[in-house]
Amino acid sequence: MRTPYSPAARRRILCVYPVYARSFGTFQHAYPFFGGRVRAFMPPQGLLAVAAYLPETWEVRFVDENSHPATGDDFRWADAVFVSGMHVQRPRIHDVITRAHAHGRPVVLGGPSVSGCPEYYPDADILHLGELGDATDRLIEYLDHHGGRPRHQLRYETVERLPLAAFPTPAYELIRLREYFIANIQFSSGCPYSCEFCDIPALYGRNPRLKTPEQVCRELDLIAAAGCTSVYFVDDNFIGNQKATLELLPHLVAWQERHRYPLRFACEATLNIAKNERTLALMREAGFITVFCGIETPEPQALRFMSKDQNLRMPILEAVQRINAHGLEVVSGIILGLDTDTLETADHIIEFIRDSRIPLLTINVLYALPKTPLWRRLEAEARLVPEAGRESNVAFRLPYETVIDMWRRCITAAYDPAALYARFAYQVEHTYARRKDYPSNPQRASWANVRMGLGILARLLWNVGVLGAYRRTFWRMAWPALKARKIEPLIHVALVSHHLIEFTRDCVQGLGESSFYAPGDTTPVRAPETPTVAAI
C-alpha cells in the first residue's frame, strides 16, 4: 500500500543508498567474471519499500551507490534527498548529506543506524526514526507543505508501525535487478533471541512480524520476471516464528512447482533449525540451497556467555551435518575477540572449520554495536575505546594485536586455496548431491543465461586456470567437473572461492576489514552481508 496521505504539491524525491565497506560477504572480487553485468550484491530493500510508499503523484529517482554514484544532476533534480543505512555505512551517509547540502537540498535520513543512534547525525535535516508508519505519513505531510532545508533539525519517530502485511512491494521498477549478484526478499522482521552483541531485538522487537505468503509470492513473481535466478530471504531469523515459517513453506513449494523452479533460495536462521526436520524437508522442496547460521564460536562456554544457548541444543557439528543432509550448504558467522577467548581459541576455530567442512565463513573481530547489551556492559566496564587506528571499538581481554593476529591466522587457514577447495569438494559430493532434482526451467536455461554462464566460465578458466596463482588447485576440481558436465557447481565454487581467496590476501596486506560492522574503508565495492530491511 502507499501512504494514505494525499499531497497537494508535486515533489521530486531522490533516494540514495550509500556504499558498503569491504567484507568476506560482499563478493566484490567475483563481479568482474560477469562481464560488467553484476555491479552490486543485494538490492537495498528498505529504501525501495519507502520509495514504493511515497505518494503516487511524486516522482522518485533511485540511486544505489554500490552500483554507481549519484551525480550533481541527480541532486539538482531533487526537491529532497532520502538516505538510509546501517552503522557500517556511517562515513558514506555523511558524505551523501554533504553532497546534497552542496546543492541546497534537504536530507531526510532514516534506517537502522539513525534509528539506533540519532546523535550520530547532527548534519541531517530531517530524521525518520523507526520503521514505516505514522512518522512516515507525518514526514510526507511536512514535505508537501515545505520546500528547502528547515532551519533546525526535525525528528519524526514512528509510534504506530505499518504492519508488514500492509507493506508495499519494493519499487523494483526503479532499479535493474539483474545488476545484483543475488536478489532478496523479506518475510519477517524481528528475532525472539537476545544475543548479547545483536541490535535486532532493540530495533525490530522479539516477536517477529510477518508478511503474508501471498505478498511474498507476488514479490517472487516480479523477481523471477526480471530474470533473477537466486533470492536471499533477509529476515533477521527465518525461523524466528517457526509456525509461520511452516505455513509459508508450502506456498513457496507450490509457487516453485507452478513455475518449474526458476529460483534458488537462501536465508539466515539460528542453528537450532537443525532440530526441525519438517522445516528442513520443506525448505529442500522449496528450493532452499543455503542457510547462514551465526555459529559465532565452537567454544560452548563462550556461547553461554553471549546468551546464544540456542546454538547448544545439539552438538554443533551434528547440527551442521543434519542441515547438510537436506541439501543445504551452511554459511557460518564467526567472531574473535570475545571475553572468553584464550590463546587456544584460534586453534579451536581452525579445527572446527576443518571438521565442519563449511566452505564460507564470515570471520569478524568483535565490534560493539551501539545500544546492544554488549555495548552497555562494556560501557559500564569502561571498555569502549575510540576507533581511530583500530579495527574494533572493544578493549579485549587479550592484547589487541594478539586478537588481530589470531584473526589473520584463522582467515589464512580457512581460505588457503587447497583447504577451501577441499571443503567445497566435500559439499559438492555430500550436500549438493542431496538437493532436489529440479525440473528443467526454460527461463534458467534461456540463451541469455547460457551465454552469460559460458562467459563466466571462459573468464574463470583464463583468469584463474591460466593466470591465477592457485591454478593447480583450481584444475584439480575443475577438470573432473568439466568432464562430468557439472558446470553450475563448478562456476559457483570457483566464483565464491576466488573472492574468499583474494579478499583474504587483501586482509593480509591491510586492505580488508577485520570487522564488517566497523565504519571503516568504504571504497565502492558493492553491498552488505545480510542486511536488515524493515526500517526506512
C-alpha angles and dihedrals in degrees: 000000000000126000113291089223114105110210124211095205130060115235135188113219124195112201112200123187113197129229123270127227123253116278144161085252099053096075092205093149089062097056099081090062089067092066096241098311098105114061104157142021110239133354116257097251098184097056091042089056090051090050089053091050095055119102114286091233092060120091114232128196119188127205123181104194090201083073103032135339126260110254133220088255089057092054094044090051094054131086089197136006121225117203131180135175153131129265090267088063095050098113091049092046088058089047092055090048091052092050092048091050091050086065093043094250124146116239124219109197124195139149139087098310099053091037089058098037114018089167089071092070113052089146096063115097099215127020122206107198119196133001134321109300144090092341090058091054092049090049092051090049090052093050089048091059102033133054129193129017120326118239092239133025112274126208129205115184123190115239098165111040120211106249112248087236087065096046115124120243106265112263095255089161089073094063139043103250092194089064089073128086089224134004121231143206138185125224102164141013127211136032131236094217126086107211109180097237098044127098097190098097091050093048102037107013136246096265105075115230118213147215117218120258087243091058091050092050092049090054091048089054090059094043093051092045089056089060099253118150103189132047130190119208100219095195113142086238119001090206096041085119103028094185091056091047091053089051093050099047098068088054090053091048091051092047092051093047091048091052097035095249103295092166139056117208136215131179144166122247141157115272092248086079083090089073094060106075092173092057092047092048092051092046089055090050090048093055101257110156104166136040125186112215124187096225088159096181139000090225110102096204090056092052091052091048092054092046093248097132091141087078089062098058086106133359108293096233090049090051091052091049092049091052090047090051088068092054094261118135112215121226113194137207114215128188129202125191098052118154089245094054118118132186087270095056094090090054090050092051093048090049090049092051090052095046097042093046089213105162101197122047126165100218112194137174111239114270122182110231112212119267095011121128087253091054092049093048094048091045090054089049092048089240100128109105135187113272098222109123092359135099092218141033091221127100097220124213087234119058112280095240090049091057092048090048090050089051091051090048092052097047092044091052094042095050102038098134096236093047093046094048090048091056091048091049088056091050093050091052101037106025110024089047089061095058122111115276096247119211119246109274119203092210095052090043094047118133090247091057093042090051091048091049092050090049092051091048093049092050091048093050091050103037098037104021097044108019101025124111091226097042095132091057090047094052094049087067101026100055097055090044092051092049090050090045091237091148101150095054090044093053092046094049095044095047096048093041093050092054093047093048094046095044090051088055089050090053094049088053091049095253099110132068121253090201122041089201099057116097096240137122109007101180105158103270102143123258157326139305104233110344125199110225111181097098123075 
